[in-house]
Amino acid sequence: MAVTTVQEVIQRVTGLDPSRLQGMSGVVLFDLSGEGGGKWTLTFGEGKVKVEEGQTSTPNVTLSMNAADFIAMANGQLNPVSAFMQGKIRVTGDMGMAMRLQSILT
């Protein structure tokens, strides 16, 4: 089912099967601009994810993008690698962790 808001994408992540989160550990900050944007901190560990609105701790990786691109990526309408190469996504920090997010978000 397609999501239409950033909150729906974030909610989908919190409801993932813990097996999809295995091996994921650390803090991710999504810094989303434009309509519906904002900052969300996701803390991964032990097959769980904790989501908080705002920047609540020091991230291992920060992903900055437009909220509409974030939603399109979550719906499979925007390839994350292509978006990065086009400058639509800026990654600061742990690139490996950012790449792992692709399988979690889409």
C-alpha positions in Angstrom: 0.0 0.0 0.0 1.4 3.4 -1.0 2.2 5.9 1.7 1.3 9.6 1.3 3.0 11.3 4.3 6.4 11.2 6.1 4.6 10.0 9.2 3.2 7.0 7.4 6.7 6.0 6.2 8.1 6.3 9.7 5.2 4.4 11.1 5.8 1.6 8.6 9.4 1.3 9.8 8.3 0.8 13.4 6.0 -2.0 12.3 8.6 -4.0 10.5 9.3 -7.6 11.2 12.3 -7.7 13.6 14.1 -10.1 11.3 14.4 -7.3 8.7 16.2 -5.1 11.3 18.7 -7.8 12.4 22.3 -6.5 12.2 21.1 -2.9 12.1 22.6 -0.9 15.0 23.0 2.9 15.4 21.3 6.2 15.1 19.8 7.6 11.8 18.6 11.2 11.5 16.2 12.1 8.7 16.3 15.8 7.9 13.4 16.4 5.5 12.7 19.7 3.9 9.6 21.0 2.2 6.0 20.4 2.9 5.5 17.7 5.5 9.2 17.7 6.4 10.9 17.8 9.8 13.5 15.8 11.6 13.2 12.3 12.9 15.7 10.2 14.8 15.6 6.4 14.4 17.6 4.4 16.9 18.2 0.8 15.7 19.4 -2.1 18.0 18.6 -5.7 18.9 16.0 -6.1 16.1 14.1 -3.0 17.2 13.7 0.6 16.2 12.8 3.5 18.3 11.5 6.6 16.5 11.5 10.1 18.0 10.5 13.4 16.3 13.3 15.9 16.2 17.1 15.3 16.6 17.3 13.6 20.0 20.8 12.1 19.9 24.0 12.2 17.8 23.4 10.3 14.6 25.8 7.8 12.9 24.3 8.9 9.6 22.2 11.9 8.5 20.1 11.7 5.4 18.9 15.1 4.1 16.3 15.3 1.4 12.9 16.7 0.3 10.0 15.1 2.1 8.3 14.4 -1.3 11.4 12.5 -2.4 11.4 10.5 0.8 7.8 9.5 0.3 8.5 8.6 -3.4 11.5 6.5 -2.3 9.4 4.6 0.2 6.8 3.9 -2.4 9.4 2.6 -4.9 8.9 5.5 -7.3 12.4 6.9 -6.7 15.6 4.8 -6.7 17.7 5.8 -3.7 21.0 5.3 -5.5 19.8 7.4 -8.5 18.5 10.0 -6.1 21.9 10.2 -4.4 23.7 10.5 -7.7 21.4 13.3 -8.7 22.0 15.2 -5.5 18.4 14.6 -4.2 19.8 12.9 -1.1 22.7 14.1 0.9 24.4 11.6 3.2 26.6 12.6 6.1 28.3 9.9 8.2 28.2 6.1 7.8 27.5 5.4 4.2 27.2 1.6 4.9 24.4 2.3 7.3 22.7 4.5 4.7 22.9 1.8 2.1 21.3 -0.7 4.6 18.4 1.6 5.0 17.4 1.0 1.4 16.2 -2.5 2.2 14.3 -1.3 5.3 12.5 1.7 3.8 11.4 0.3 0.5 
